Amino acid sequence: MKVLIITNSFMREISELLRIAAAQGWPHEFTVIMPDKQPSPALPPSVTLLRRKLFFGQHIRAACFSPRLLFDIRRLRPDILHIFEEYSGVIAWQSVVFRNACSPRSRVMVYSAENISGNVSRAFRPAMRCVSRYADLAFVCSESVRNTLQAEGFRKPIEVIPLGVNTDMFRKMPNSALKSQ
């Protein structure tokens, strides 16, 4: 199974997901598209990394990849298109539009952490509705985000995958010395 992951800002999470996939021996072919100016992530050697030019990267919803993304989707024809960016943003919209044009059988997974209903600007609502229409599944980080997506009209399955904490790095420790300081 071919999985194409498109992201601007979630490389740490994707690196961990792909590390686990490699350790579990998942028989998937993973390709990741990320901005060309971000530092190189630690990915398993079996993962293909494609760096693409990103425009408006400082704006979470307005950021978009170069049109080369269209050719990547057409060439790869993934079974799963995993858009690991806010589903209300231009990256999600352009990914869905390009997928519809050249790989319509690809299943689409989208992400959201938006937990305030009505928080998406009117300018991005058409793109959000388009993504909602073509997405097969959303995964979110909390029940409040699930409720927000449903309130915004998302009618497909929504899976809650809570944000994790590395308990090797963050754990309860004696704090009496800190308190005395």
C-alpha positions as CSV (number, residue, x, y, z in Angstrom):
1,M,0.0,0.0,0.0
2,K,1.4,3.4,-1.0
3,V,0.9,6.2,1.6
4,L,1.7,9.8,0.7
5,I,2.0,12.2,3.7
6,I,1.8,15.9,3.0
7,T,2.8,18.3,5.8
8,N,4.2,21.7,6.6
9,S,4.5,21.7,10.3
10,F,4.2,18.2,11.8
11,M,7.5,16.6,11.0
12,R,8.2,15.5,14.6
13,E,4.9,13.7,14.8
14,I,5.3,12.1,11.4
15,S,8.9,11.0,12.2
16,E,7.6,9.2,15.3
17,L,4.7,7.6,13.3
18,L,7.1,6.3,10.7
19,R,9.6,5.1,13.3
20,I,6.8,3.0,14.8
21,A,5.6,1.8,11.4
22,A,9.1,0.6,10.6
23,A,9.6,-1.1,14.0
24,Q,6.2,-2.9,13.5
25,G,7.1,-4.0,10.0
26,W,4.1,-2.3,8.4
27,P,4.3,-3.3,4.7
28,H,3.5,0.1,3.4
29,E,5.5,2.3,1.0
30,F,5.7,5.8,2.7
31,T,6.5,9.0,0.9
32,V,6.6,12.3,2.8
33,I,6.3,15.8,1.2
34,M,7.6,18.6,3.3
35,P,8.9,22.2,2.8
36,D,12.3,22.5,1.3
37,K,13.6,24.9,3.9
38,Q,12.9,22.9,7.1
39,P,15.6,20.9,8.8
40,S,16.0,17.2,7.8
41,P,13.9,15.0,9.9
42,A,15.0,11.6,11.3
43,L,13.1,9.2,9.1
44,P,13.6,5.4,8.6
45,P,15.7,4.7,5.5
46,S,12.7,3.0,3.8
47,V,10.8,6.3,3.7
48,T,11.1,8.5,0.6
49,L,11.4,12.2,1.4
50,L,10.4,14.9,-1.2
51,R,11.2,18.5,-0.4
52,R,9.0,21.1,-2.2
53,K,8.8,24.8,-2.3
54,L,6.3,26.3,0.2
55,F,4.6,29.7,-0.2
56,F,3.2,31.7,2.6
57,G,4.6,29.3,5.2
58,Q,4.3,31.7,8.1
59,H,0.4,31.6,7.7
60,I,-1.1,28.3,8.9
61,R,-4.1,28.4,6.6
62,A,-2.7,30.3,3.6
63,A,0.5,28.1,3.2
64,C,0.6,26.2,0.0
65,F,3.1,24.0,-1.9
66,S,4.3,24.7,-5.4
67,P,2.3,23.2,-8.3
68,R,4.9,20.4,-8.4
69,L,2.7,18.8,-5.8
70,L,0.2,17.9,-8.6
71,F,2.9,16.0,-10.5
72,D,4.0,14.2,-7.3
73,I,0.4,13.0,-6.7
74,R,0.0,12.0,-10.3
75,R,3.3,10.1,-10.4
76,L,2.9,8.4,-7.0
77,R,-0.9,7.6,-7.2
78,P,-1.1,6.8,-3.5
79,D,-3.6,4.5,-2.0
80,I,-3.8,6.8,1.0
81,L,-3.3,10.6,0.9
82,H,-2.6,11.6,4.4
83,I,-2.9,15.4,4.7
84,F,-1.2,16.2,8.1
85,E,-2.2,19.9,8.1
86,E,-5.3,21.8,9.2
87,Y,-8.2,20.6,6.9
88,S,-9.3,24.2,6.6
89,G,-6.1,25.4,5.0
90,V,-4.9,25.8,1.4
91,I,-2.5,22.8,1.7
92,A,-5.4,20.5,2.4
93,W,-7.5,22.1,-0.3
94,Q,-4.8,22.0,-3.0
95,S,-3.9,18.4,-2.1
96,V,-7.6,17.3,-2.5
97,V,-8.0,19.2,-5.8
98,F,-4.8,17.7,-7.2
99,R,-5.8,14.2,-5.9
100,N,-9.3,14.6,-7.6
101,A,-7.6,15.6,-10.9
102,C,-5.0,12.7,-11.1
103,S,-5.6,10.0,-8.5
104,P,-9.3,10.0,-7.6
105,R,-9.2,6.5,-6.1
106,S,-6.8,7.6,-3.3
107,R,-8.4,7.7,0.1
108,V,-8.0,11.0,1.9
109,M,-7.2,11.4,5.6
110,V,-7.2,15.0,7.1
111,Y,-6.2,16.4,10.4
112,S,-7.5,19.1,12.7
113,A,-6.7,20.7,16.0
114,E,-9.2,23.5,15.7
115,N,-11.5,23.5,18.7
116,I,-13.3,26.8,18.3
117,S,-16.4,26.6,16.1
118,G,-16.6,29.4,13.7
119,N,-12.9,30.3,14.0
120,V,-12.1,29.7,10.4
121,S,-12.1,33.0,8.3
122,R,-14.8,33.3,5.6
123,A,-12.0,33.4,3.1
124,F,-11.1,29.8,3.9
125,R,-14.6,28.3,4.3
126,P,-15.0,27.3,0.6
127,A,-11.7,25.4,0.8
128,M,-12.7,23.8,4.1
129,R,-16.1,22.7,2.6
130,C,-14.3,21.2,-0.4
131,V,-11.9,19.2,1.8
132,S,-14.8,18.0,4.0
133,R,-16.6,16.8,0.9
134,Y,-13.8,14.7,-0.4
135,A,-12.1,13.5,2.8
136,D,-12.8,9.9,3.8
137,L,-11.7,10.3,7.5
138,A,-10.5,13.0,9.9
139,F,-8.3,12.4,12.8
140,V,-8.2,14.9,15.6
141,C,-6.4,15.4,18.9
142,S,-9.4,15.7,21.3
143,E,-13.1,15.3,21.8
144,S,-13.6,19.1,21.7
145,V,-12.0,19.1,18.2
146,R,-14.3,16.3,17.1
147,N,-17.3,18.4,18.3
148,T,-16.0,21.4,16.5
149,L,-15.6,19.5,13.2
150,Q,-19.1,18.1,13.5
151,A,-20.4,21.6,14.3
152,E,-18.6,22.9,11.1
153,G,-20.4,20.2,9.0
154,F,-17.9,17.4,8.8
155,R,-20.0,14.3,8.3
156,K,-17.3,11.6,7.7
157,P,-15.8,9.3,10.4
158,I,-13.6,11.2,12.9
159,E,-11.0,9.4,15.0
160,V,-9.6,11.0,18.2
161,I,-5.9,10.4,18.7
162,P,-4.8,12.3,21.7
163,L,-1.6,14.2,21.8
164,G,1.1,12.1,23.5
165,V,3.8,12.9,26.0
166,N,7.2,11.2,26.0
167,T,7.2,9.9,29.6
168,D,11.0,9.1,29.3
169,M,11.6,12.9,29.0
170,F,8.7,14.2,31.0
171,R,7.9,12.5,34.3
172,K,7.2,13.3,37.9
173,M,10.4,14.1,39.7
174,P,11.3,15.3,43.2
175,N,10.9,19.1,43.2
176,S,11.9,20.1,46.7
177,A,15.2,21.5,45.5
178,L,13.4,23.6,42.9
179,K,10.9,24.9,45.4
180,S,13.7,26.1,47.7
181,Q,15.3,28.0,44.9
